[in-house]
């Protein structure tokens, strides 16, 4: 993950359309460096959407959805805006 943010911090990430796929959002929010890393995070069970575990890279997110990635370094969060 290419972010230098502090674990627990909640970023607000704007999108231009009505929805965005989870894999794309992970990259846009800086929670994954690539599609391959996004897939790995999902496969490892480290991604949650609105508090529920999520493994589908194509899951459609809408505004106000909260995406959490639970890493050894801490929990990183981003809100779809």
Secondary structure, 3 states (H helix, E strand, C coil): CCCCCCCCCEEEECCCCCEEEHHHHHHHCCCCCCHHHHHHHHHCCCEEECCEECCCCCCEEECCCEEEEEECCEEEEEEEC
